[in-house]
Amino acid sequence: MTLPKHIIELAIEGGWDIKKGVGIPAKIDIIPSMQLYASKVVPEKVILDPLFWEALGKRLGWSPKNSWKDSGDIRHAGWIIEAKRFYDIILTNGNTDKFWEELLESN
């Protein structure tokens, strides 16, 4: 599974703290640069971080009030809907690259 650099950049623009997201201790003071962090990004860890999805949704303008029915009348924010779609793709051995491409095209 790959996680496009541009997706990470969008999440950062939305307020995601990549240092926390990739597990770099806060006491380490390094220049925030995608090149410095690129080797630290583990896609499997990032996609499980709800703050990553929330920040990505903020940056892409996903409505915090989108509703989606899940065994009833449970309402979910837009970022939760997209994260669940992504997890479904993983669980069904689908094409995650296509998910990211479509996500970027629609925004």
C-alpha positions in Angstrom: 0.0 0.0 0.0 1.2 3.4 -0.8 0.3 6.8 0.6 0.8 9.6 -1.9 3.0 12.5 -0.7 0.4 15.0 -1.8 -2.2 13.4 0.5 0.2 13.8 3.4 0.8 17.4 2.4 -3.0 18.0 2.3 -3.4 16.5 5.8 -0.6 18.7 7.1 -2.3 21.8 5.6 -5.4 20.7 7.4 -3.6 20.7 10.7 -2.3 17.2 11.0 0.9 17.0 13.1 3.1 14.7 11.1 5.6 14.4 13.9 3.0 12.9 16.2 1.5 10.9 13.3 4.8 9.1 12.5 5.9 8.8 16.1 8.8 11.3 16.2 9.2 12.4 19.9 8.2 16.0 20.4 11.5 16.8 22.1 13.3 16.2 18.8 13.5 19.6 17.0 13.9 19.1 13.3 13.0 21.3 10.4 9.5 20.3 9.2 10.2 19.1 5.7 8.5 16.3 3.8 11.9 15.1 2.7 13.0 14.6 6.3 9.8 12.8 7.2 9.4 10.8 4.0 11.5 7.9 5.3 9.5 7.9 8.6 6.0 7.7 7.1 4.6 4.2 7.5 1.3 4.2 5.5 -0.3 1.5 7.7 0.3 3.6 10.8 -0.9 6.9 9.2 -4.2 5.5 7.9 -5.1 4.3 11.4 -4.6 7.8 12.8 -8.0 9.5 13.1 -6.3 12.9 13.3 -4.9 12.3 9.9 -8.3 11.7 8.4 -9.9 14.6 10.3 -7.2 17.0 9.1 -7.4 15.7 5.5 -11.2 16.1 5.6 -10.8 19.7 6.9 -8.4 20.5 4.1 -10.6 18.9 1.4 -13.8 20.5 2.8 -15.6 17.3 3.8 -18.7 18.3 5.7 -18.5 17.6 9.4 -22.2 17.0 9.3 -22.5 14.5 6.5 -24.8 11.7 7.5 -24.5 8.1 6.7 -26.6 5.2 7.9 -24.8 2.4 9.5 -27.2 -0.2 11.1 -29.5 2.5 12.0 -29.5 6.3 12.1 -25.9 6.9 13.2 -24.4 10.2 11.8 -20.8 10.4 10.9 -18.5 13.3 9.9 -17.3 13.3 6.3 -13.8 12.2 7.4 -15.2 9.1 9.1 -17.1 8.2 6.0 -14.0 8.4 3.8 -11.8 6.5 6.3 -14.4 3.7 6.4 -14.5 3.6 2.6 -10.7 3.3 2.6 -10.8 0.6 5.3 -13.4 -1.3 3.3 -11.1 -1.2 0.2 -8.2 -2.7 2.3 -10.5 -5.4 3.8 -11.7 -6.4 0.3 -8.2 -6.4 -1.1 -9.1 -3.5 -3.4 -7.0 -0.9 -5.1 -6.0 1.8 -2.6 -4.1 3.7 -5.3 -7.3 4.1 -7.2 -9.0 5.4 -4.0 -6.4 8.2 -3.6 -6.5 9.1 -7.3 -10.3 9.4 -7.2 -10.1 11.4 -4.0 -7.7 13.9 -5.5 -9.7 14.1 -8.7 -12.9 14.9 -6.9 -11.3 17.7 -4.9 
